[in-house]
Amino acid sequence: FFFQAEDGIRDFCLSRGLGDVYKRQGIKREILESLENLIDDFDKMTEKISENAPTHIKSNDIVVTYGESTLVQDFLVSAAKSRKFEVIVIEDELCKVGKSMCSKLEEHNIPTTFTLPTATYAIMSRANKVILSPNAIMADGGIISNSGTLLLTAAAKAHSVPVIVIAGLFKLTSNFPFSQDTFNEIKSPTDPLFVELSFPSPLTNVIVPKYDYIEPEYISLYITDAGEHTPSYIYRLFREYY
């Protein structure tokens, strides 16, 4: 049944009156404001990150990237407005999007070379820097990225080529990976090979991980919409924002 309260008629069981309605409206308003701020941050994220491009890409640089990324593309296009440089795109064997990335960069008159992962160590001796956009930034300063990027970053470290990771702060996570299998998926071996495989022995295993975990030791610098950071600063950055 209902009873009369100071702020309206209340249900005896639910005990909801006008005060509760106003409270819910206030919470709803706060949520909508937070969502508007989040959408605004997303809209400005690419612009804020791309502003740093001319600082890190110099004239006559040879920049290596992996697969296709809209953020990396915008970053390189921003640098191309004031710099002349070359880009080498290494194919993502699972997604097969490297040629698409090359076409989009060439539309902006950026000289681009397409190559396969087997040539990674060969081309790294010519490279000046590697630029990647990950799937997630881990709390230890490492990243989760598409399969194949571990080979790329290992080659870069062997040749003392800096690896720059660009990403929005929304990709920060509180997770700590303990191995390559912690946050990963196993794909069918027919995906990268495009053939039906038949093995003569049941002891034969072909493992195709979807992602690579890149340890912070392989990363030189992070560029986010909150500025530039070293891998060791990522954990503190996470605590500040979340």
C-alpha positions as CSV (number, residue, x, y, z in Angstrom):
1,F,0.0,0.0,0.0
2,F,1.0,3.7,-0.2
3,F,1.6,6.3,2.5
4,Q,2.1,10.0,2.5
5,A,5.7,11.3,2.9
6,E,7.2,14.8,3.0
7,D,8.5,14.4,-0.6
8,G,5.5,12.7,-2.1
9,I,3.4,9.5,-2.0
10,R,5.6,6.5,-1.4
11,D,5.1,2.8,-2.0
12,F,5.5,1.0,1.3
13,C,7.6,-1.8,-0.2
14,L,9.7,0.2,-2.6
15,S,9.7,3.4,-0.6
16,R,10.2,5.6,-3.7
17,G,9.2,9.2,-3.5
18,L,10.1,12.5,-5.4
19,G,13.4,12.6,-3.6
20,D,14.4,9.3,-5.1
21,V,13.3,10.5,-8.6
22,Y,15.4,13.6,-8.3
23,K,18.3,11.6,-7.2
24,R,18.0,9.2,-10.2
25,Q,17.7,12.2,-12.5
26,G,20.9,13.7,-11.0
27,I,22.8,10.4,-11.5
28,K,21.5,10.2,-15.1
29,R,22.7,13.8,-15.7
30,E,26.2,12.9,-14.4
31,I,26.4,9.8,-16.6
32,L,25.3,11.8,-19.7
33,E,27.9,14.4,-19.0
34,S,30.6,11.8,-18.5
35,L,29.6,10.1,-21.8
36,E,29.8,13.5,-23.6
37,N,33.3,14.1,-22.2
38,L,34.3,10.6,-23.3
39,I,33.0,11.2,-26.8
40,D,34.8,14.5,-27.0
41,D,38.0,12.9,-25.9
42,F,37.6,10.3,-28.7
43,D,37.0,13.0,-31.3
44,K,40.2,14.9,-30.2
45,M,42.4,11.9,-29.6
46,T,43.8,11.5,-33.1
47,E,44.4,15.2,-33.5
48,K,46.3,15.4,-30.1
49,I,48.5,12.3,-31.0
50,S,49.2,13.4,-34.6
51,E,50.4,16.8,-33.4
52,N,53.6,15.0,-32.2
53,A,54.3,13.5,-35.6
54,P,56.6,16.2,-37.0
55,T,58.7,16.1,-33.8
56,H,59.5,12.4,-34.1
57,I,59.6,11.9,-37.9
58,K,62.5,13.7,-39.6
59,S,63.1,14.3,-43.3
60,N,64.6,11.3,-45.2
61,D,63.5,8.9,-42.4
62,I,62.6,5.4,-43.2
63,V,59.6,4.4,-40.9
64,V,58.5,0.9,-40.5
65,T,55.0,-0.1,-39.5
66,Y,52.9,-3.3,-39.3
67,G,49.6,-4.1,-41.0
68,E,47.0,-1.4,-41.1
69,S,46.1,1.2,-38.5
70,T,44.0,4.3,-39.0
71,L,45.8,6.0,-36.1
72,V,49.2,5.3,-37.6
73,Q,48.0,6.4,-41.0
74,D,46.8,9.8,-39.6
75,F,50.1,10.1,-37.7
76,L,52.1,9.6,-40.8
77,V,49.9,11.9,-42.9
78,S,50.3,14.6,-40.3
79,A,54.1,14.3,-40.5
80,A,54.1,14.3,-44.3
81,K,52.7,17.8,-44.4
82,S,56.2,19.1,-43.4
83,R,58.5,16.1,-43.9
84,K,59.6,13.9,-46.8
85,F,60.1,10.3,-45.7
86,E,59.6,6.7,-46.7
87,V,57.4,4.1,-45.1
88,I,57.8,0.3,-45.2
89,V,54.6,-1.6,-44.4
90,I,55.1,-5.2,-43.2
91,E,52.2,-7.4,-44.0
92,D,50.0,-8.8,-41.2
93,E,49.8,-12.4,-42.2
94,L,46.5,-13.0,-40.4
95,C,44.6,-9.9,-41.5
96,K,46.2,-9.4,-44.9
97,V,45.7,-5.6,-44.8
98,G,49.2,-4.3,-45.6
99,K,48.5,-3.5,-49.2
100,S,45.4,-1.5,-48.2
101,M,47.6,0.5,-45.8
102,C,50.1,1.2,-48.6
103,S,47.4,2.4,-51.0
104,K,46.0,4.9,-48.4
105,L,49.5,6.3,-47.7
106,E,50.3,6.6,-51.4
107,E,47.1,8.7,-51.8
108,H,48.8,11.3,-49.6
109,N,52.0,11.1,-51.7
110,I,54.0,9.2,-49.1
111,P,56.5,6.8,-50.7
112,T,55.6,3.3,-49.5
113,T,57.1,-0.1,-49.8
114,F,55.2,-3.4,-49.1
115,T,57.0,-6.4,-47.7
116,L,56.5,-9.7,-46.0
117,P,57.4,-10.6,-42.4
118,T,60.2,-12.8,-43.6
119,A,62.1,-9.7,-44.7
120,T,61.8,-8.0,-41.3
121,Y,65.5,-8.4,-40.2
122,A,66.7,-7.4,-43.7
123,I,64.9,-4.1,-43.9
124,M,65.5,-3.2,-40.3
125,S,69.1,-2.3,-41.0
126,R,67.8,0.6,-43.1
127,A,65.1,1.8,-40.7
128,N,65.2,4.8,-38.5
129,K,62.1,4.0,-36.3
130,V,59.2,1.7,-35.9
131,I,55.7,3.0,-35.2
132,L,52.9,0.8,-33.9
133,S,49.4,1.1,-32.6
134,P,48.5,-1.7,-30.2
135,N,45.3,-3.5,-29.2
136,A,45.9,-2.8,-25.5
137,I,48.5,-1.2,-23.2
138,M,49.2,-3.4,-20.2
139,A,49.9,-2.1,-16.7
140,D,53.5,-3.2,-16.8
141,G,54.2,-1.0,-19.8
142,G,54.0,-3.7,-22.4
143,I,51.4,-4.0,-25.1
144,I,49.2,-6.6,-26.7
145,S,49.3,-6.3,-30.5
146,N,48.7,-8.4,-33.6
147,S,50.7,-11.5,-34.1
148,G,53.9,-10.8,-35.9
149,T,54.8,-7.5,-34.0
150,L,57.0,-9.4,-31.6
151,L,59.3,-10.4,-34.5
152,L,59.3,-6.7,-35.6
153,T,60.1,-5.3,-32.2
154,A,62.8,-7.9,-31.6
155,A,64.5,-7.0,-34.9
156,A,64.2,-3.3,-34.0
157,K,65.9,-3.9,-30.7
158,A,68.7,-6.0,-32.3
159,H,69.4,-3.1,-34.7
160,S,68.9,-0.4,-32.0
161,V,65.9,1.1,-33.8
162,P,63.5,3.0,-31.5
163,V,60.0,1.6,-31.3
164,I,57.2,4.3,-30.8
165,V,53.8,3.2,-29.7
166,I,50.9,5.5,-30.4
167,A,47.5,4.9,-28.7
168,G,44.7,6.6,-26.8
169,L,44.4,6.4,-23.1
170,F,41.2,4.3,-23.4
171,K,43.5,1.3,-24.3
172,L,45.1,1.3,-20.9
173,T,44.3,-1.8,-18.9
174,S,45.0,-2.9,-15.3
175,N,46.1,-6.4,-16.4
176,F,49.5,-7.9,-16.0
177,P,50.4,-10.6,-18.7
178,F,52.6,-13.4,-17.4
179,S,53.3,-15.0,-20.8
180,Q,52.4,-15.0,-24.4
181,D,49.3,-17.1,-23.6
182,T,47.8,-15.0,-20.8
183,F,45.6,-12.8,-23.1
184,N,45.6,-14.6,-26.4
185,E,43.6,-16.6,-28.8
186,I,44.7,-19.5,-31.0
187,K,43.7,-19.3,-34.7
188,S,43.4,-22.0,-37.3
189,P,46.6,-22.6,-39.2
190,T,44.7,-22.5,-42.4
191,D,44.0,-18.8,-41.9
192,P,47.5,-17.5,-42.7
193,L,48.4,-20.4,-45.0
194,F,45.1,-20.5,-47.0
195,V,45.4,-24.2,-47.5
196,E,43.8,-27.3,-46.1
197,L,46.4,-29.0,-44.0
198,S,46.7,-32.8,-43.4
199,F,49.4,-34.0,-41.1
200,P,50.7,-37.5,-41.3
201,S,51.4,-37.7,-37.5
202,P,49.0,-36.7,-34.6
203,L,52.2,-35.4,-32.9
204,T,52.4,-32.5,-35.3
205,N,51.1,-29.2,-33.9
206,V,50.8,-25.9,-35.7
207,I,50.1,-23.0,-33.3
208,V,48.9,-19.7,-34.7
209,P,48.4,-17.1,-32.0
210,K,46.2,-14.1,-32.8
211,Y,48.2,-11.7,-30.6
212,D,51.7,-11.0,-29.4
213,Y,52.7,-9.6,-26.0
214,I,55.5,-7.1,-26.4
215,E,57.5,-6.5,-23.2
216,P,58.3,-2.9,-22.2
217,E,62.0,-3.6,-22.9
218,Y,61.2,-3.5,-26.6
219,I,59.4,-0.2,-26.5
220,S,61.2,3.2,-26.5
221,L,58.3,5.7,-26.2
222,Y,54.6,6.0,-25.8
223,I,52.7,8.8,-27.5
224,T,49.1,9.2,-26.1
225,D,46.5,11.9,-26.1
226,A,47.9,12.9,-22.7
227,G,51.5,13.4,-24.0
228,E,54.7,11.4,-24.3
229,H,55.6,8.7,-21.7
230,T,58.3,6.1,-21.2
231,P,57.1,2.5,-20.6
232,S,58.1,2.7,-16.9
233,Y,55.6,5.6,-16.4
234,I,52.6,3.6,-17.7
235,Y,51.6,2.1,-14.3
236,R,51.7,5.6,-12.7
237,L,49.7,7.0,-15.6
238,F,47.0,4.3,-15.1
239,R,46.7,5.1,-11.4
240,E,46.4,8.9,-12.2
241,Y,43.5,8.4,-14.8
242,Y,41.7,5.3,-13.4
